[in-house]
Amino acid sequence: MEEETVLDEQTGKIYKLEPEKGWDIAAAIFSILYLVAMLTFFSWQLVETCVGQGLLLKLFLPKGVDYPNSPLYRLMAYTVIGGGLGGIVNGIRSFISWHAERKAFGRRYVWKYITLPLLGAVLAAIVYAIVRGGIAALGGSYTPGEGFTNQAMSAFAIGALSGYGSHKVFKWLDGHVNKLFRITPIIEVTVPDLKGKSQSEVEVALKQSDLKLGKVSQKASADPSEFSKVIDQNPPAGSTSLKGGLVDITIAIKAS
């Protein structure tokens, strides 16, 4: 009997459908209860941030410290809350697809549902910091609309989309990390023997060796056979240099 497979629209991966067993169903029920609880929690935090209360945060603040109600804090709060809610919606969508519709929920994926809200919140904060900071290497600047309300909605939207599309956000971040921290491999080449060559011949030889012509100096010589030819070089022939390095040469000229 041919195994039934299904394409996960979000990740693009193909999975083999396996019928749920007792522990799979228990894991599915636990996951949805957890997601609903987290949905309630993050929704509560969203309302508290909108009214500037932060009742839960106050429980963890030292005595006498006021609630940090600065615009920057509230923007980040909207972002993190949006990321958490986006991750929760992503998890609920996945639960409906794999358990309610396909009846193929795997208990090993319970950790995915546990981490989705927290992962969404963290990714949202990272993405918002990058976009709002306008790091040139990551594609320019971001200018929110005028007024705190527009900025807050922008922050919440970026957070929610980051949390919901966490799989794609990982790929986006990987691409920018590789771009920002690209390491050029160190390649060493052997310096050719340039003595007795004309300057034009030197340029050809250096190009073939992935090197470049550096300083060109002149030195008087009494030997006619050396005129317009290289009589000295630095680095010396046979030594190693970094790819693209410079080689200085000394060319003989007729003594006056």
Summary of the structure (lengths in Angstrom):
residues: 256
radius of gyration: 32.3
end to end distance: 96.5
largest distance: 100.7
contacts: 724
relative contact order: 0.10
helix: 55%
strand: 14%
